[in-house]
Amino acid sequence: MSQEERHPDTVTLLIGEKCMGGKKRSDIKPGLRVSIVLKKNQKTGKLSEGIVKNILTNSPSHPHGIKVRLESGEVGRVKEIFG
């Protein structure tokens, strides 16, 4: 499937590759490796990486990313999902 044929809101997880995403709750599961932006880093966009422990956003989607707690205890919005 070419880049032009993909829907812009669709996240395709590929083993060993990084995909931008994190706006749909259904794409995120505990145990996944993700990058998040912490509230204190929103202005700079600095990302923190870790394993999802809990999903904190209840709605099916969020325009800024689904909020999660990592196993490290850090809380932030998902910006990247790693497969």
C-alpha positions in Angstrom: 0.0 0.0 0.0 1.5 3.3 -1.0 1.7 6.3 1.3 -1.1 8.0 -0.7 -3.5 5.1 -0.2 -3.2 5.1 3.6 -5.8 6.9 5.7 -4.0 9.7 7.7 -5.5 8.5 11.0 -4.5 4.8 10.5 -1.5 3.5 12.4 0.2 0.5 11.0 2.5 -1.3 13.5 5.4 -3.0 11.8 7.8 -5.4 13.7 11.1 -3.6 14.4 9.9 -0.3 13.0 8.7 3.0 14.5 5.3 4.4 13.6 3.9 7.8 14.5 0.6 7.5 16.3 -0.9 7.3 19.7 -4.1 9.3 19.1 -6.4 6.2 19.1 -6.8 4.3 22.4 -7.4 1.0 20.6 -3.8 1.2 19.2 -2.3 1.2 22.7 -2.0 -1.8 25.0 -0.2 -2.4 28.3 3.2 -3.9 27.6 3.8 -1.9 24.4 7.0 0.2 24.0 6.1 3.8 23.3 7.5 7.3 23.4 5.6 9.9 25.4 5.9 13.6 26.0 5.7 14.6 29.6 3.7 17.7 30.6 6.9 19.5 31.6 8.4 18.8 28.2 5.4 19.8 26.0 7.0 23.1 24.9 10.3 21.4 23.9 8.7 18.2 22.6 11.4 16.1 24.3 10.3 12.4 24.3 10.6 9.8 27.0 10.6 6.1 26.1 9.2 3.2 28.1 6.7 0.4 28.5 2.9 1.1 29.0 1.7 0.1 32.4 -1.8 1.8 32.4 -3.9 3.7 29.9 -5.3 6.8 31.6 -7.4 8.3 28.8 -10.9 6.9 28.8 -12.1 8.3 25.5 -11.5 6.4 22.2 -9.2 9.1 20.9 -7.5 12.3 21.8 -6.0 14.9 19.4 -2.8 15.3 21.5 -2.3 11.6 22.1 -3.6 9.0 24.6 -2.4 9.6 28.2 -0.5 6.6 29.7 1.5 5.7 32.7 4.8 3.9 32.0 6.3 1.2 34.1 8.8 3.8 35.3 5.9 5.8 36.8 6.1 8.6 34.2 2.8 10.0 32.8 2.4 11.6 29.4 0.8 11.5 26.0 1.8 8.9 23.4 3.6 10.3 20.4 5.2 7.1 19.0 4.4 3.4 19.1 7.2 0.9 18.6 6.5 -2.5 17.1 
